[in-house]
Amino acid sequence: MQEPRHRLQQARAEAGYASPSDAARALRDINKNTLISHENGNRPLSRKAAEKYGRLFGVDPGWLLFNGEGGSLAGGHFGFDETGRQIPMPSLATVDVPIVSWISAGELGSQDMVANLSDYPTIPTTDLEQGQWIALRVDGPSMNKISPPDSIIFVNLRDKRLVTNGCYVISDESGQATYKRYRPNENPPFQPASYMDIPPPALEGAITIIGRVKRSMIDM
């Protein structure tokens, strides 16, 4: 019986990519080294990874994980119960989230800007709560306890409630946007969360809450 790595190789090839490098060049949401590790078996294929590859290569994640003999497993994702028996799992809705620049994030206090998010490229993700979402790629180490450089953070534009130790994207009157943790007992209240000695941002004038960061992810 084929292993998941063999089915992943098959799915990538049948999607028209001759090698992991070809897939990485063509698809934004894929890391070449991670794909190689999954294809050669050095790294086991998780359910989340299978869902991601399923979207990118147009195959069912359950087929990648469990069923190499009979083709695609229609009807959702699959897992195992305590006896090892394969069981169906609820499907997770996929959402295409606009991925914007930090300059654009600073303009999101404008309703016109929010209305035009459809102009941006998107990144697919699953299992987000209700809201209006954007994604941003982290640049710099000021939040590396939570989001190392090159992480992608998902920001709910409809969640502007300030919660102690919550993480937010904010902007000042100059339009500068930044990603920081809310610490109401500190001055200023928006602080880095870094292993390095990084000062808080120098913000000008009134602060606008763009949205709350609810997910941070990075390919390893």
ABEGO torsion letter per residue (X at the ends): XBBAAAAAAAAAAAAGBABAAAAAAABAABBAAAAAAAAAGABBBBAAAAAAAAAAAGBBAAAAAABAAAEBBBGEBBBBBAAGBBBBBBBBBBBBBBBBBAAAAAAAABAAAAAAAAABBBBBBBGBBBEBBBBBBBBEAAAAAABBBGBBBBBBAABABBBBGBBBBBBBAAGBBBBBBBBAABOBABBBBBABBBBBBBBBEBBBBAEBBABBBBBX
